[in-house]
Amino acid sequence: MGPESEAFVAFALTGGETEYNFVFMRSGPAILQSRRTLLRFLLGSPLLLAARPMAAAEELLEAIAQCEPDLSPVGELITSPEGAINVFDFQAVARQKLSPGHYAYLATGVDHERGLHANRAGFGRFGLRPRRMIDVTDLDTSIEVLGAKLASPIVLAPAGMQSAFHPDAEVAVARAARDADWLQILSTASSKSLDEVVDARGGPVWAMIVAPRFWPLTRWQLRRAEDAGCPVVVITVDYVGFGSQDRLRHFRGPGGMFRTRENPTCEGCHGSGELVRVGKVLTWFGRDPVELASDLLTLDWDIVDRIRDATSMKVVLKGILTHEDAALAVEHGVDGIIVSNHGARQIDNSLSTIEVLPEIVRAVDGHIPVLIDSGFRRGTDVFTALALGASAVCIGRPYLWGLSAFGEEGVAGVLTVLRREFETVMRHMGTRDIASITADFAAGPRSASDLSGTARA
């Protein structure tokens, strides 16, 4: 490539005694897009409000890069969902399109962010044992879980405030889920109303709620879900203290989502939200909203029992990570559990969910279905979880990448990629349907020998 077809942009920013040099290289007219993207980042970034903006920017971007080990190699970004090879192609576009703050919220974890890496590294502890000479011309990926028959064992996990990623938010996700016949779990912090999402889905969704110790609020959430026709309520049980997303708090301010006035750039998105209004009132009366919310959301088994007795919906607990709690869930009569570390967004240094899955499956012993989330990016990841005893697998960040990149079409594109990868693995493994995926296909520190004879609920 000759010099006439290349373009360079080089400039320096000075912060304190440090000079920051940036060099971009693109071919032909692409340089204009690079400059626009860079200027949009610099002018819109909340980092400019920090005491040491250059250091804060450097820290945040370095952190994001470190927690994205699977990001596709630098090259031409896809311009449509049809151009995607894997879900990381959508991630690259999402990173370009979202504001720095919103992308950081989506990409980062808590504390040192070791949990983000652990969730991906955990899959490396297990291998797959393919069987040959089996006719896999016709595949059946359908499953039935808690009375619902679905086209795929891959479920769209709850994720709040999706309007940060696309104006159509959860409604766009619902339409894509409807067309693919995939289950959607809607967060209680949804940007769109439950009724809007159910209408767009053209059928019921599962409702995820937080269950504060203030019973009238919990009861109201249950009634709202029942009125919308939700067959299952998912209770998130790991909100016992908000995880410390250090990278965001450097420019959000110590109050996080509750007190955005420390950073006017955040005020545009979060200044009028319900949580923010509540936080301002509490602060006015001298109460710390973060501490109060943590106290209210601390659950115990008595609250779980009360919820189970108060609703006709099936009850699923999300956030179980040990065999002890899994056994207690069965004992207390819940209908299912989701093995989850909240995508490494609540506590750091926990084991990956795929690593703890076998002990939980053993504890449950087929009495209730075990779903799982956190870190799933590939069809092989999904197959591994099913072989280790999971009933279904929930994905979060990948479909949010698709939503951020191309809206509804992007979500549909992510679902297409994951379905294609999963079906390819099924063929390689010699499994015609989900029921034929057993522990015999998994090899690892806790796989076939540990799970022999264990049934999937």
FENLIN-V92524 format. One line per field, one symbol per residue. ss: DSSP state (H for helix, E for strand, - for the rest). psi: psi as a letter, one per 20 degrees, with the letter a starting at -180 (. if undefined). burial: + if it has 9 or more other C-alpha atoms within 8 Angstrom, else -. A space follows every 10 residues. Layout:
BEGIN
ss: ???
psi: ???
burial: ???
END
This chain:
BEGIN
ss: --HHHEEEEE EEEEE--EEE EEEEEEE--H HHHHHHHHHH HHHH-HHHH- --HHHHHHHH HHHHHH---- ---------- HHH---HHHH HHHHHHH--H HHHHHHH--- ---HHHHHHH HHHHHEEE-- ---------E --EEE--EEE ---EEE---- -HHH----HH HHHHHHHHHH ---EEE---- ---HHHHHHH H----EEEE- ----HHHHHH HHHHHHH--- -EEEEE---- -----HHHHH HH---HHH-H HH-HHHHHHH ---HHHHHHH HHHH----HH HHHHHH---- HHHHHHHHHH ---EEEEEEE --HHHHHHHH H----EEEE- -HHH------ --HHHHHHHH HHHH----EE EE------HH HHHHHHH--- -EEEE-HHHH HHHHHH-HHH HHHHHHHHHH HHHHHHHHH- --EHHH--HH HEEE---HHH H------
psi: prhijqqqpp rqppocjppo pppqprpcii hghggggghh gghipihiir hnhghggggg hggghhjmij pqqpbpqqiq hhiphrhihh gggghhhqqg ghhhhhhrbq cikhhghhhg hhhiiqrqnq qrlpokgpqo jqrpplippq iqjpqoqppr liiihqhich gggggghghi lqppppqikq hqqggggggh hkrqrqppqq nqinghgghg hggggghijp ipppopjjmj ppqnnghhhh ihrhicihni ihohhhhhhj ijrghggghh gghhjjpohg ggggghjorr hhhgggghii qiqqppppjp jqhghghhgg hjkrirqoop kkkkjgqrjq qqhhhigghg gghhljhqqo rqaojpiqhh ggggghhjiq hrppqfgghh ggghgjbghg ghgghgghgg gghgggghik phrhhiorii ippahndghh jpipqp.
burial: -----++++- ---++----+ ----+++--- +--++-+--+ +---++++-+ --++-++-++ --++--+--- +------+-- +--+-+++++ ++++---++- ++++--++++ +-++++++++ +++-+++++- -----+--+- +++-+----+ ++++++++++ ++++++-+++ ++++++++-+ ++++++++-+ ++-+-+++-+ +--+++++++ +++---+++- ++--++-+-+ ++++++++++ +-+-+-++++ +++-++++++ --+--++--+ +----+++++ -++----+++ -++++++++- --+++--+-- +-++++++++ +++-+++-++ -+-+++++++ ++++++++-- ++++++++++ ++++++-+++ ++++++++++ ++++++++++ ++++++-+++ ++++++++++ +++++-++++ ++++++++++ ++++--++++ ++++-+++-- +--+-+-
END
